[in-house]
Amino acid sequence: MGETIKNTETKVKKDCSMNEKDIINDILISYKHLVSSYAIALNEASNKDIYKLFFESFKNISGMQAKIFECAFQNGWYQLETADQTKIDKAYDKYSKMEKELSTDN
């Protein structure tokens, strides 16, 4: 298992009302859904002008989502785990093999 990367958790009041952690988590989930929706909209755009408009919004919302995640991470509400080199190598081999299969002319 990899090493856990985390910050000291900012303590929040736990009662029936929403606290800072709940609010950040709710906003983060909302932005993740927006990013997904804009990705779909980009695929469905009917002309270049609409595509450009959606793409600019996608970039802005995606950037905001990353900042919100960083806020949650800095407050210790999310943690990351480093991957073992073996896991990285396995994933690389797997997807390299798939890429070769897809690029082969049949």
C-alpha positions in Angstrom: 0.0 0.0 0.0 1.2 3.5 -0.7 1.9 6.3 1.7 -1.0 8.5 2.8 -0.7 12.2 2.0 -2.8 14.4 4.2 -3.1 17.6 6.1 -4.2 18.1 9.7 -8.0 18.0 9.7 -9.7 21.2 10.5 -12.3 20.3 13.2 -15.9 21.4 12.5 -19.0 21.4 14.7 -21.0 18.2 14.2 -24.7 18.7 14.6 -27.8 18.7 12.4 -26.8 22.0 10.6 -24.3 22.1 7.7 -20.7 22.9 8.8 -17.8 24.2 6.6 -16.8 20.7 5.7 -20.4 19.8 4.6 -20.6 23.0 2.5 -17.3 22.5 0.8 -18.1 18.9 0.0 -21.5 19.9 -1.4 -20.0 22.6 -3.6 -17.2 20.1 -4.7 -19.8 17.5 -5.7 -21.8 20.1 -7.6 -18.8 21.3 -9.5 -17.8 17.8 -10.4 -21.2 17.3 -11.9 -20.9 20.6 -13.8 -17.5 19.5 -15.2 -19.1 16.3 -16.4 -22.1 18.0 -17.9 -19.9 20.5 -19.8 -17.8 17.6 -21.1 -21.0 16.2 -22.6 -22.0 19.6 -23.9 -18.7 19.9 -25.7 -19.4 16.6 -27.5 -22.8 17.8 -28.4 -22.0 21.3 -29.5 -23.5 22.0 -32.9 -21.1 24.7 -34.2 -17.7 26.3 -33.4 -19.1 29.3 -31.6 -21.1 27.2 -29.2 -18.2 24.9 -28.7 -15.9 27.8 -27.8 -18.5 29.1 -25.4 -18.9 25.7 -23.7 -15.1 25.2 -23.7 -14.4 28.5 -21.9 -17.0 27.7 -19.3 -15.6 24.1 -19.0 -12.1 25.5 -18.3 -13.3 28.0 -15.7 -15.5 25.5 -13.9 -12.8 22.8 -14.0 -10.3 25.3 -12.5 -12.8 26.3 -9.8 -13.4 22.6 -9.0 -9.7 22.0 -8.6 -9.4 25.1 -6.2 -12.3 23.8 -4.1 -10.7 20.3 -3.9 -7.4 22.0 -2.8 -9.3 23.9 -0.1 -10.8 20.6 1.2 -7.4 18.9 1.0 -5.7 21.7 2.8 -8.2 21.4 5.6 -7.6 17.7 5.9 -11.0 16.7 4.7 -9.5 14.7 1.8 -6.4 12.6 1.7 -4.4 11.0 -1.1 -2.4 7.9 -1.3 0.8 7.4 -3.3 0.8 4.5 -5.7 3.4 1.8 -5.5 5.7 1.8 -8.5 4.5 -1.7 -9.2 0.9 -0.5 -9.5 2.0 2.3 -11.8 4.0 -0.1 -14.0 1.0 -2.5 -14.2 -1.4 0.3 -15.2 1.1 1.6 -17.8 1.7 -1.8 -19.3 -2.1 -2.5 -19.4 -2.9 0.7 -21.2 0.1 0.6 -23.5 -1.0 -2.8 -24.6 -4.6 -1.5 -25.2 -3.2 1.4 -27.2 -1.2 -0.9 -29.4 -4.3 -3.1 -30.0 -6.4 -0.1 -31.0 -3.8 1.4 -33.3 -3.2 -1.9 -35.2 -4.7 -2.0 -38.7 -6.9 -5.0 -39.1 
